[in-house]
């Protein structure tokens, strides 16, 4: 299976990503350009840069995936989105 994970640079998303890798799934992650990628280093994943607000980047990223795990959240509602 080929899966896409949004939010993999964060704690919950990286846990989902790791479970998929442990299950021998092919994993692609969607991350913003400025996202901290510490949780993604040295892993056998395909990193796709994009933004959930950009329909074109989403189309390209989701192409060829069987599953989508949407684990993105902005829990800092009081902080302006950059």
N, C-alpha and C positions, 0 to 999 in steps of 0.2 A: 504494500500500500504506500501511496505517496501522500504525505500530509503537509499542510501549511499551518503554521502557528503564528498568530499575532501576539505581541507582548512577550516574546521569548527573552527579551533583554531584562525583564523584571523577574521577581521571585516566583510568582505563581506560574507564569508562562514558561520559565526555564525548567520548572518541575514537570510540566506537561511535556515539553520538548524532550527531556531526559527519559521519561517513561516511553515515549514513542521510539526513541533511539534504542532503548533496552529491548523493545519489541521488534527490533530489526526493520523499522519503517524508514523510508526515505523521507527526510525532513527538510522543508524549506521554511525559513522564517522571514517575516516582514518586519523591518526595523526602520525607524526614522534615521535620517542622515546623521543627526547629532546624538543618537542614543548611545548610552554606555554599553559596550559590547563585551564586558568582562565575562558574563555568563555564557558567551558564545565562543570564546577562544578555544582553539585546538579541538573542535568538534567536527565530525563528518556531516556538516549541514550545508545547505545552499542558502546564502544570505541575500535577500532581495531588499534593496532600499526603496522606500516609498512612504506613503502617508494614507491613512484611511479616508482622508478627505479628498484624495486624488483618484478619481474613477479609473483613469488610464493606468496608473501604477497598480491598482487592484486587479484589473483585467489581466495584465501581464503576469502578476505574481500568482494568481489563482489558476492560471492555465496549466493543465496537466496534473492537477492535484485531485485526489479522491476524497480527501477529508479536509475540513477547515476547523481548527480549534481557535476560537476567538477569545483570547485571554487578556485583552487590553482593557485598561480602565484608567481613568484620570481621577485618582482619589484625592488630589490636591485641588479641590474646587475653588479655593480662595487664591490660587496662584495663577496669574495670566498665562495662557497657553502660548508657547513660543514656536 
